Amino acid sequence: MAQNYASQLTHPVFKVVSKYIGERNLEAYVIGGFVRDLLLENPSKDIDIVVVGNGPSLANDVASILRVKKVTVFKSYGTAHFRYKDLDIEFVGARKESYDSDSRKPFTETGTLQDDQNRRDFTINALALSLHPSNFGELIDPFNGVEDLDKGIIRTPLEPEITFSDDPLRMLRAIRFATRLDFKIETTCLEAIRKQSDRLDIISKERIADELNKIILTKTPSRGFKLLQSTLLLKRFFPEMVALQGIDYIDGKGHKDNFLHTLEVLDNIAQHTDDLWLRWAAILHDIAKPPTKRFDKEVGWTFHGHEDLGARMVPKIFKNLKLPLDNKMKYVQKLVRLHLRPIALVKGFVTDSAIRRLLSEAGDDIDDLMKLCNADITSKNEFKVKKYKNNFELVSQKLKQVEEKDRIRNFQPPVSGELIMQTFGIGPSAEIGIIKSNIKEAILEGQIENSPEQAYELMLKLGEELGLQRV
């Protein structure tokens, strides 16, 4: 006997669709992610309804009954969409698909529910619930998707090589679902992904980045990256990260695997923030270690300057992945460039001057920088980690104390170039930059307070030393 979930289809849209298709003897089903999440007891705001017939026509009529004014129709895809209260509802006519090898855009034709389920990416996304009054809520599960949900398996309805070759984006979706749901990808599917990894090259970077960002935003994103690496997909679009993998030994001295270390940092920071760009900073913080790697007989492996080179690499990586090149990129770039600074303070004696300089450079991003650096403590030595964490807390307290006292965050010298010109009766010149720079240094070094009065007095003194006359 088929399972029935009528008691869980309580939203008004289901009742309206059911009554409408019952009166006209049509077939319509709620299908895909909503059904999957319903069975997993996860809340979902996206409803996909497939009708054996005209999807946009049903969407318009249902919207009219629900008094929804705006319906968006995509004629070329045979779909329609509208929002109702807190839900996104999409209607599509059941169809079957065929593909050209050079494109993931399918040729479509009208089909049955079975045709529509055959074209779905995974068994757990092919589940459907009938909306017809005669069997309302009845589960249609031709590929044992419920069993795969129970076992935690990602599997394709048809042969995986066909499914992934038709639309290579499904390879990334398999990894995304496995990461998000903490499922395993069936062995034959994993092998098919590895075998056809080069097919990903026909997918646009924008679509790849969209799937990658969804993986990054999961609870444990390292799982996704390990799958991307083992299936050879990662090197198709993010070779800089693949280059982090591996350990070299010389004279018995090795360095840590920077790929695995980066994933530890990413998982650490994922416990404390859902900010996508802070997570990207964790991914890229050591990205320049491979090109800066050197071996020194005295100290072993070094990566001098990897923070600066890494910051310079960020724009190219963002551009290649079609990520935004605006303030989000600059934010990531800043955190990559500064990520060693708090750690250097943790290791050594913390001076007010060093704290002021860090506050001045980090500005409003200082708290995120501290989160990143805290996540970067990944030693297997528990005593070392505890010591670092304790020292880190001292640095955090010192940051608060200095900021309260000196107001250095987003620091601008309290003497403007205009005031200097007015005071000494000069126009734009090198002397203005010299005076402002010296005042800033004096404040950061604690030689004077961050106050207009003391800065003005120093300005007069510096002007005199430069041979300027006060007017």
TILUM-232974 format. One record per residue (C-alpha): residue number from 1; chain; y, x, z. Coordinates in nm, 3 decimals. Layout:
<nutors>
NUTOR   sese   zamar         y         x         z
NUTOR    NUM       A         Y         X         Z
...
</nutors>
This chain:
<nutors>
NUTOR   sese   zamar         y         x         z
NUTOR      1       A     0.000     0.000     0.000
NUTOR      2       A     0.342     0.136    -0.099
NUTOR      3       A     0.576     0.233     0.183
NUTOR      4       A     0.881     0.010     0.227
NUTOR      5       A     1.224     0.107     0.358
NUTOR      6       A     1.405    -0.227     0.321
NUTOR      7       A     1.517    -0.220     0.685
NUTOR      8       A     1.710     0.103     0.618
NUTOR      9       A     1.893    -0.019     0.306
NUTOR     10       A     2.155    -0.209     0.505
NUTOR     11       A     2.472    -0.112     0.320
NUTOR     12       A     2.642    -0.407     0.138
NUTOR     13       A     2.622    -0.230    -0.200
NUTOR     14       A     2.241    -0.251    -0.194
NUTOR     15       A     2.247    -0.623    -0.120
NUTOR     16       A     2.499    -0.690    -0.396
NUTOR     17       A     2.297    -0.490    -0.652
NUTOR     18       A     1.974    -0.658    -0.542
NUTOR     19       A     2.114    -1.011    -0.578
NUTOR     20       A     2.275    -0.927    -0.914
NUTOR     21       A     1.963    -0.775    -1.076
NUTOR     22       A     1.738    -1.045    -0.926
NUTOR     23       A     1.940    -1.317    -1.096
NUTOR     24       A     1.924    -1.132    -1.431
NUTOR     25       A     1.569    -0.995    -1.400
NUTOR     26       A     1.683    -0.631    -1.429
NUTOR     27       A     1.532    -0.316    -1.279
NUTOR     28       A     1.746    -0.089    -1.062
NUTOR     29       A     1.658     0.174    -0.806
NUTOR     30       A     1.834     0.400    -0.559
NUTOR     31       A     1.705     0.747    -0.644
NUTOR     32       A     1.736     1.116    -0.565
NUTOR     33       A     1.927     1.278    -0.280
NUTOR     34       A     2.008     0.960    -0.090
NUTOR     35       A     1.638     0.869    -0.066
NUTOR     36       A     1.541     1.226     0.024
NUTOR     37       A     1.799     1.240     0.303
NUTOR     38       A     1.707     0.890     0.422
NUTOR     39       A     1.348     1.001     0.472
NUTOR     40       A     1.463     1.322     0.642
NUTOR     41       A     1.693     1.113     0.864
NUTOR     42       A     1.998     1.303     0.741
NUTOR     43       A     2.318     1.103     0.679
NUTOR     44       A     2.430     1.082     0.316
NUTOR     45       A     2.748     0.951     0.155
NUTOR     46       A     2.629     0.982    -0.207
NUTOR     47       A     2.426     0.704    -0.368
NUTOR     48       A     2.270     0.734    -0.714
NUTOR     49       A     2.151     0.408    -0.867
NUTOR     50       A     1.943     0.418    -1.185
NUTOR     51       A     1.912     0.101    -1.391
NUTOR     52       A     1.668     0.040    -1.673
NUTOR     53       A     1.944    -0.059    -1.912
NUTOR     54       A     2.320    -0.005    -1.916
NUTOR     55       A     2.447     0.188    -1.614
NUTOR     56       A     2.824     0.149    -1.671
NUTOR     57       A     2.784    -0.225    -1.731
NUTOR     58       A     2.607    -0.270    -1.396
NUTOR     59       A     2.867    -0.049    -1.226
NUTOR     60       A     3.157    -0.259    -1.355
NUTOR     61       A     2.997    -0.589    -1.254
NUTOR     62       A     2.899    -0.463    -0.906
NUTOR     63       A     3.246    -0.313    -0.855
NUTOR     64       A     3.402    -0.649    -0.947
NUTOR     65       A     3.187    -0.829    -0.687
NUTOR     66       A     3.281    -0.569    -0.423
NUTOR     67       A     3.648    -0.594    -0.529
NUTOR     68       A     3.663    -0.228    -0.623
NUTOR     69       A     3.949    -0.175    -0.867
NUTOR     70       A     3.878     0.171    -1.008
NUTOR     71       A     3.556     0.254    -1.194
NUTOR     72       A     3.528     0.588    -1.376
NUTOR     73       A     3.303     0.570    -1.683
NUTOR     74       A     3.155     0.874    -1.860
NUTOR     75       A     3.047     0.728    -2.193
NUTOR     76       A     2.887     1.045    -2.329
NUTOR     77       A     2.657     1.064    -2.025
NUTOR     78       A     2.602     0.690    -1.985
NUTOR     79       A     2.718     0.703    -1.624
NUTOR     80       A     2.983     0.534    -1.412
NUTOR     81       A     3.117     0.606    -1.065
NUTOR     82       A     3.325     0.438    -0.798
NUTOR     83       A     3.407     0.480    -0.429
NUTOR     84       A     3.337     0.198    -0.190
NUTOR     85       A     3.456     0.247     0.168
NUTOR     86       A     3.298     0.578     0.274
NUTOR     87       A     3.047     0.607    -0.011
NUTOR     88       A     3.041     0.771    -0.355
NUTOR     89       A     2.827     0.550    -0.580
NUTOR     90       A     2.708     0.652    -0.925
NUTOR     91       A     2.525     0.430    -1.175
NUTOR     92       A     2.322     0.568    -1.465
NUTOR     93       A     2.092     0.418    -1.723
NUTOR     94       A     1.732     0.541    -1.701
NUTOR     95       A     1.679     0.807    -1.966
NUTOR     96       A     1.450     1.074    -2.096
NUTOR     97       A     1.575     1.416    -2.197
NUTOR     98       A     1.498     1.704    -2.432
NUTOR     99       A     1.667     2.043    -2.444
NUTOR    100       A     1.775     2.311    -2.689
NUTOR    101       A     1.683     2.662    -2.573
NUTOR    102       A     2.044     2.785    -2.593
NUTOR    103       A     2.199     2.513    -2.380
NUTOR    104       A     2.139     2.326    -2.054
NUTOR    105       A     2.301     2.012    -2.201
NUTOR    106       A     2.019     1.768    -2.281
NUTOR    107       A     1.966     1.533    -2.571
NUTOR    108       A     1.917     1.195    -2.405
NUTOR    109       A     1.775     0.858    -2.504
NUTOR    110       A     1.708     0.536    -2.320
NUTOR    111       A     1.397     0.547    -2.107
NUTOR    112       A     1.197     0.394    -1.825
NUTOR    113       A     1.208     0.470    -1.452
NUTOR    114       A     0.909     0.701    -1.506
NUTOR    115       A     1.100     0.890    -1.779
NUTOR    116       A     1.393     0.926    -1.542
NUTOR    117       A     1.176     1.056    -1.258
NUTOR    118       A     1.008     1.302    -1.496
NUTOR    119       A     1.345     1.462    -1.575
NUTOR    120       A     1.433     1.519    -1.208
NUTOR    121       A     1.447     1.877    -1.081
NUTOR    122       A     1.216     1.852    -0.776
NUTOR    123       A     0.959     1.609    -0.639
NUTOR    124       A     1.171     1.547    -0.329
NUTOR    125       A     1.460     1.444    -0.558
NUTOR    126       A     1.245     1.213    -0.773
NUTOR    127       A     1.186     0.959    -0.496
NUTOR    128       A     1.310     0.607    -0.573
NUTOR    129       A     1.347     0.283    -0.378
NUTOR    130       A     1.340    -0.048    -0.564
NUTOR    131       A     1.644    -0.275    -0.530
NUTOR    132       A     1.483    -0.581    -0.693
NUTOR    133       A     1.443    -0.876    -0.449
NUTOR    134       A     1.070    -0.901    -0.525
NUTOR    135       A     0.994    -0.554    -0.383
NUTOR    136       A     1.324    -0.451    -0.221
NUTOR    137       A     1.294    -0.113    -0.046
NUTOR    138       A     0.955    -0.026    -0.194
NUTOR    139       A     0.906     0.349    -0.245
NUTOR    140       A     0.811     0.476    -0.592
NUTOR    141       A     0.676     0.829    -0.548
NUTOR    142       A     0.474     0.942    -0.856
NUTOR    143       A     0.477     1.314    -0.766
NUTOR    144       A     0.388     1.300    -0.394
NUTOR    145       A     0.743     1.389    -0.294
NUTOR    146       A     0.695     1.241     0.054
NUTOR    147       A     0.405     1.478     0.112
NUTOR    148       A     0.624     1.770    -0.001
NUTOR    149       A     0.894     1.655     0.242
NUTOR    150       A     0.640     1.650     0.524
NUTOR    151       A     0.511     1.996     0.433
NUTOR    152       A     0.856     2.141     0.364
NUTOR    153       A     0.789     2.239     0.002
NUTOR    154       A     1.017     2.264    -0.303
NUTOR    155       A     0.813     2.179    -0.614
NUTOR    156       A     0.895     2.060    -0.966
NUTOR    157       A     0.761     1.727    -1.100
NUTOR    158       A     0.646     1.884    -1.427
NUTOR    159       A     0.540     2.240    -1.514
NUTOR    160       A     0.797     2.469    -1.343
NUTOR    161       A     0.840     2.692    -1.648
NUTOR    162       A     0.941     2.387    -1.854
NUTOR    163       A     1.168     2.248    -1.580
NUTOR    164       A     1.350     2.580    -1.527
NUTOR    165       A     1.368     2.673    -1.894
NUTOR    166       A     1.520     2.333    -1.980
NUTOR    167       A     1.795     2.375    -1.719
NUTOR    168       A     1.808     2.723    -1.560
NUTOR    169       A     2.061     2.604    -1.301
NUTOR    170       A     1.763     2.437    -1.133
NUTOR    171       A     1.644     2.783    -1.029
NUTOR    172       A     1.955     2.822    -0.812
NUTOR    173       A     1.921     2.463    -0.690
NUTOR    174       A     1.563     2.537    -0.579
NUTOR    175       A     1.691     2.823    -0.366
NUTOR    176       A     1.981     2.618    -0.236
NUTOR    177       A     1.754     2.334    -0.121
NUTOR    178       A     1.502     2.576     0.028
NUTOR    179       A     1.783     2.742     0.225
NUTOR    180       A     1.956     2.423     0.333
NUTOR    181       A     1.639     2.235     0.433
NUTOR    182       A     1.449     2.544     0.556
NUTOR    183       A     1.169     2.466     0.304
NUTOR    184       A     0.941     2.698     0.111
NUTOR    185       A     0.943     2.716    -0.268
NUTOR    186       A     0.593     2.660    -0.407
NUTOR    187       A     0.433     2.983    -0.534
NUTOR    188       A     0.407     2.878    -0.899
NUTOR    189       A     0.775     2.776    -0.891
NUTOR    190       A     0.876     3.112    -0.744
NUTOR    191       A     0.679     3.294    -1.012
NUTOR    192       A     0.839     3.080    -1.285
NUTOR    193       A     1.188     3.160    -1.150
NUTOR    194       A     1.114     3.533    -1.143
NUTOR    195       A     0.963     3.521    -1.491
NUTOR    196       A     1.260     3.333    -1.639
NUTOR    197       A     1.546     3.483    -1.435
NUTOR    198       A     1.721     3.602    -1.752
NUTOR    199       A     1.757     3.235    -1.860
NUTOR    200       A     2.031     3.210    -1.598
NUTOR    201       A     2.258     3.392    -1.844
NUTOR    202       A     2.323     3.068    -2.037
NUTOR    203       A     2.474     2.907    -1.725
NUTOR    204       A     2.850     2.926    -1.676
NUTOR    205       A     2.978     3.144    -1.392
NUTOR    206       A     3.160     2.842    -1.248
NUTOR    207       A     2.831     2.652    -1.203
NUTOR    208       A     2.662     2.961    -1.059
NUTOR    209       A     2.949     3.014    -0.812
NUTOR    210       A     2.930     2.649    -0.705
NUTOR    211       A     2.561     2.681    -0.617
NUTOR    212       A     2.616     3.022    -0.454
NUTOR    213       A     2.895     2.887    -0.233
NUTOR    214       A     2.669     2.601    -0.121
NUTOR    215       A     2.404     2.858    -0.024
NUTOR    216       A     2.666     3.063     0.162
NUTOR    217       A     2.770     2.754     0.361
NUTOR    218       A     2.418     2.682     0.491
NUTOR    219       A     2.315     2.745     0.850
NUTOR    220       A     2.118     3.063     0.767
NUTOR    221       A     2.249     3.189     0.431
NUTOR    222       A     2.044     3.511     0.447
NUTOR    223       A     1.737     3.310     0.344
NUTOR    224       A     1.906     3.215     0.021
NUTOR    225       A     2.016     3.569    -0.060
NUTOR    226       A     1.669     3.708     0.006
NUTOR    227       A     1.525     3.450    -0.233
NUTOR    228       A     1.794     3.527    -0.492
NUTOR    229       A     1.707     3.895    -0.466
NUTOR    230       A     1.328     3.858    -0.473
NUTOR    231       A     1.342     3.624    -0.776
NUTOR    232       A     1.567     3.872    -0.967
NUTOR    233       A     1.842     3.611    -0.999
NUTOR    234       A     2.099     3.795    -0.787
NUTOR    235       A     2.129     4.089    -1.024
NUTOR    236       A     2.212     3.848    -1.310
NUTOR    237       A     2.548     3.761    -1.156
NUTOR    238       A     2.611     3.980    -0.848
NUTOR    239       A     2.484     4.334    -0.919
NUTOR    240       A     2.725     4.488    -0.666
NUTOR    241       A     2.533     4.322    -0.384
NUTOR    242       A     2.194     4.424    -0.523
NUTOR    243       A     2.320     4.786    -0.516
NUTOR    244       A     2.342     4.763    -0.136
NUTOR    245       A     1.963     4.745    -0.106
NUTOR    246       A     1.749     5.043    -0.013
NUTOR    247       A     1.742     5.346     0.217
NUTOR    248       A     1.775     5.712     0.115
NUTOR    249       A     1.641     6.002     0.322
NUTOR    250       A     1.749     6.366     0.315
NUTOR    251       A     1.627     6.618     0.574
NUTOR    252       A     1.460     6.331     0.757
NUTOR    253       A     1.789     6.147     0.799
NUTOR    254       A     1.823     5.794     0.662
NUTOR    255       A     2.087     5.523     0.668
NUTOR    256       A     2.036     5.153     0.733
NUTOR    257       A     1.963     4.913     0.447
NUTOR    258       A     2.311     4.782     0.378
NUTOR    259       A     2.180     4.472     0.198
NUTOR    260       A     1.988     4.358     0.507
NUTOR    261       A     2.277     4.462     0.733
NUTOR    262       A     2.519     4.251     0.527
NUTOR    263       A     2.288     3.951     0.559
NUTOR    264       A     2.273     4.000     0.937
NUTOR    265       A     2.653     4.003     0.952
NUTOR    266       A     2.666     3.691     0.733
NUTOR    267       A     2.420     3.504     0.956
NUTOR    268       A     2.608     3.619     1.266
NUTOR    269       A     2.941     3.490     1.140
NUTOR    270       A     2.779     3.167     1.015
NUTOR    271       A     2.711     3.084     1.381
NUTOR    272       A     3.085     3.083     1.452
NUTOR    273       A     3.260     2.952     1.141
NUTOR    274       A     3.218     2.718     0.843
NUTOR    275       A     3.505     2.891     0.662
NUTOR    276       A     3.369     2.983     0.319
NUTOR    277       A     3.615     3.270     0.265
NUTOR    278       A     3.552     3.428     0.604
NUTOR    279       A     3.182     3.420     0.513
NUTOR    280       A     3.271     3.585     0.181
NUTOR    281       A     3.452     3.859     0.376
NUTOR    282       A     3.125     3.919     0.564
NUTOR    283       A     2.938     3.945     0.233
NUTOR    284       A     3.186     4.194     0.088
NUTOR    285       A     3.281     4.399     0.394
NUTOR    286       A     3.047     4.689     0.301
NUTOR    287       A     3.030     4.627    -0.074
NUTOR    288       A     3.165     4.975    -0.156
NUTOR    289       A     2.910     5.168     0.051
NUTOR    290       A     2.691     5.259    -0.251
NUTOR    291       A     2.969     5.434    -0.449
NUTOR    292       A     3.107     5.607    -0.136
NUTOR    293       A     2.771     5.726    -0.001
NUTOR    294       A     2.755     6.100     0.069
NUTOR    295       A     2.522     6.326     0.268
NUTOR    296       A     2.663     6.582     0.510
NUTOR    297       A     2.420     6.830     0.671
NUTOR    298       A     2.612     6.815     0.998
NUTOR    299       A     2.664     6.440     1.041
NUTOR    300       A     2.416     6.284     0.797
NUTOR    301       A     2.510     5.994     0.572
NUTOR    302       A     2.876     5.895     0.540
NUTOR    303       A     3.063     5.618     0.360
NUTOR    304       A     3.420     5.744     0.393
NUTOR    305       A     3.682     5.512     0.246
NUTOR    306       A     3.440     5.229     0.171
NUTOR    307       A     3.682     4.980     0.329
NUTOR    308       A     3.965     5.075     0.091
NUTOR    309       A     3.746     5.093    -0.219
NUTOR    310       A     3.579     4.767    -0.115
NUTOR    311       A     3.917     4.595    -0.096
NUTOR    312       A     3.995     4.720    -0.448
NUTOR    313       A     3.659     4.585    -0.572
NUTOR    314       A     3.721     4.232    -0.440
NUTOR    315       A     3.945     4.108    -0.728
NUTOR    316       A     3.697     4.220    -0.995
NUTOR    317       A     3.405     4.053    -0.815
NUTOR    318       A     3.603     3.731    -0.769
NUTOR    319       A     3.710     3.735    -1.133
NUTOR    320       A     3.354     3.793    -1.255
NUTOR    321       A     3.219     3.507    -1.042
NUTOR    322       A     3.509     3.279    -1.141
NUTOR    323       A     3.616     3.249    -0.778
NUTOR    324       A     3.984     3.175    -0.707
NUTOR    325       A     4.221     3.468    -0.758
NUTOR    326       A     4.487     3.326    -0.526
NUTOR    327       A     4.551     3.367    -0.153
NUTOR    328       A     4.182     3.312    -0.079
NUTOR    329       A     4.096     3.631    -0.267
NUTOR    330       A     4.383     3.818    -0.099
NUTOR    331       A     4.262     3.698     0.241
NUTOR    332       A     3.911     3.833     0.174
NUTOR    333       A     4.060     4.155     0.040
NUTOR    334       A     4.267     4.202     0.357
NUTOR    335       A     3.970     4.149     0.589
NUTOR    336       A     3.754     4.392     0.389
NUTOR    337       A     4.030     4.655     0.404
NUTOR    338       A     4.083     4.616     0.780
NUTOR    339       A     3.728     4.555     0.899
NUTOR    340       A     3.682     4.903     1.048
NUTOR    341       A     4.008     4.904     1.242
NUTOR    342       A     3.904     4.697     1.548
NUTOR    343       A     3.569     4.880     1.560
NUTOR    344       A     3.755     5.214     1.571
NUTOR    345       A     3.950     5.079     1.870
NUTOR    346       A     3.629     4.970     2.039
NUTOR    347       A     3.487     5.322     2.008
NUTOR    348       A     3.792     5.504     2.137
NUTOR    349       A     4.081     5.481     2.382
NUTOR    350       A     4.286     5.169     2.310
NUTOR    351       A     4.659     5.241     2.292
NUTOR    352       A     4.936     4.983     2.270
NUTOR    353       A     5.056     5.157     1.953
NUTOR    354       A     4.720     5.111     1.778
NUTOR    355       A     4.712     4.746     1.885
NUTOR    356       A     5.065     4.687     1.755
NUTOR    357       A     4.977     4.839     1.417
NUTOR    358       A     4.666     4.624     1.388
NUTOR    359       A     4.860     4.310     1.477
NUTOR    360       A     5.130     4.402     1.227
NUTOR    361       A     4.884     4.446     0.939
NUTOR    362       A     4.646     4.158     1.017
NUTOR    363       A     4.914     3.901     1.100
NUTOR    364       A     4.779     3.547     1.137
NUTOR    365       A     4.435     3.663     1.022
NUTOR    366       A     4.379     3.877     1.333
NUTOR    367       A     4.146     3.621     1.496
NUTOR    368       A     3.930     3.598     1.183
NUTOR    369       A     3.924     3.978     1.160
NUTOR    370       A     3.797     3.998     1.516
NUTOR    371       A     3.525     3.741     1.437
NUTOR    372       A     3.416     3.951     1.138
NUTOR    373       A     3.408     4.272     1.339
NUTOR    374       A     3.216     4.108     1.621
NUTOR    375       A     2.960     3.985     1.368
NUTOR    376       A     2.939     4.341     1.230
NUTOR    377       A     2.773     4.464     1.551
NUTOR    378       A     2.407     4.454     1.445
NUTOR    379       A     2.243     4.750     1.620
NUTOR    380       A     1.881     4.710     1.732
NUTOR    381       A     1.977     4.902     2.050
NUTOR    382       A     2.052     4.626     2.305
NUTOR    383       A     2.237     4.865     2.539
NUTOR    384       A     2.461     4.979     2.251
NUTOR    385       A     2.531     4.619     2.146
NUTOR    386       A     2.616     4.516     2.503
NUTOR    387       A     2.851     4.814     2.539
NUTOR    388       A     3.022     4.732     2.207
NUTOR    389       A     3.056     4.363     2.297
NUTOR    390       A     3.212     4.449     2.634
NUTOR    391       A     3.455     4.693     2.472
NUTOR    392       A     3.532     4.433     2.208
NUTOR    393       A     3.631     4.188     2.479
NUTOR    394       A     3.869     4.449     2.621
NUTOR    395       A     4.028     4.493     2.277
NUTOR    396       A     4.064     4.114     2.245
NUTOR    397       A     4.238     4.094     2.582
NUTOR    398       A     4.463     4.385     2.490
NUTOR    399       A     4.556     4.211     2.163
NUTOR    400       A     4.667     3.902     2.354
NUTOR    401       A     4.867     4.104     2.607
NUTOR    402       A     5.050     4.310     2.346
NUTOR    403       A     5.119     4.006     2.127
NUTOR    404       A     5.266     3.814     2.422
NUTOR    405       A     5.483     4.109     2.517
NUTOR    406       A     5.592     4.247     2.179
NUTOR    407       A     5.550     3.955     1.931
NUTOR    408       A     5.419     4.187     1.659
NUTOR    409       A     5.204     3.941     1.461
NUTOR    410       A     5.359     3.900     1.114
NUTOR    411       A     5.606     4.163     1.225
NUTOR    412       A     5.937     4.208     1.040
NUTOR    413       A     6.193     4.464     1.165
NUTOR    414       A     6.472     4.277     1.354
NUTOR    415       A     6.736     4.464     1.149
NUTOR    416       A     6.778     4.343     0.790
NUTOR    417       A     6.884     4.543     0.489
NUTOR    418       A     7.190     4.319     0.459
NUTOR    419       A     7.302     4.407     0.814
NUTOR    420       A     7.262     4.779     0.742
NUTOR    421       A     7.476     4.750     0.427
NUTOR    422       A     7.746     4.553     0.610
NUTOR    423       A     7.751     4.792     0.907
NUTOR    424       A     7.788     5.108     0.702
NUTOR    425       A     7.966     4.965     0.400
NUTOR    426       A     7.702     5.077     0.151
NUTOR    427       A     7.516     4.915    -0.136
NUTOR    428       A     7.141     4.914    -0.206
NUTOR    429       A     7.012     5.268    -0.146
NUTOR    430       A     6.723     5.480    -0.017
NUTOR    431       A     6.894     5.506     0.323
NUTOR    432       A     6.827     5.136     0.391
NUTOR    433       A     6.452     5.184     0.348
NUTOR    434       A     6.456     5.497     0.566
NUTOR    435       A     6.637     5.317     0.850
NUTOR    436       A     6.413     5.008     0.837
NUTOR    437       A     6.097     5.221     0.824
NUTOR    438       A     6.204     5.431     1.122
NUTOR    439       A     6.293     5.122     1.325
NUTOR    440       A     5.953     4.969     1.249
NUTOR    441       A     5.775     5.292     1.350
NUTOR    442       A     5.975     5.310     1.674
NUTOR    443       A     5.875     4.954     1.766
NUTOR    444       A     5.509     5.006     1.675
NUTOR    445       A     5.500     5.330     1.876
NUTOR    446       A     5.661     5.157     2.175
NUTOR    447       A     5.970     5.380     2.169
NUTOR    448       A     6.193     5.071     2.167
NUTOR    449       A     6.125     4.702     2.230
NUTOR    450       A     6.097     4.452     1.947
NUTOR    451       A     6.445     4.319     2.011
NUTOR    452       A     6.759     4.291     1.790
NUTOR    453       A     6.970     4.472     2.049
NUTOR    454       A     6.757     4.786     2.077
NUTOR    455       A     6.689     4.788     1.702
NUTOR    456       A     7.066     4.770     1.636
NUTOR    457       A     7.135     5.065     1.864
NUTOR    458       A     6.868     5.272     1.689
NUTOR    459       A     7.010     5.168     1.352
NUTOR    460       A     7.350     5.312     1.448
NUTOR    461       A     7.190     5.637     1.563
NUTOR    462       A     6.980     5.671     1.246
NUTOR    463       A     7.283     5.595     1.028
NUTOR    464       A     7.480     5.870     1.200
NUTOR    465       A     7.193     6.117     1.143
NUTOR    466       A     7.199     6.025     0.772
NUTOR    467       A     7.572     6.088     0.754
NUTOR    468       A     7.669     5.721     0.723
NUTOR    469       A     8.000     5.598     0.864
NUTOR    470       A     8.025     5.269     1.048
NUTOR    471       A     8.296     5.043     0.900
</nutors>
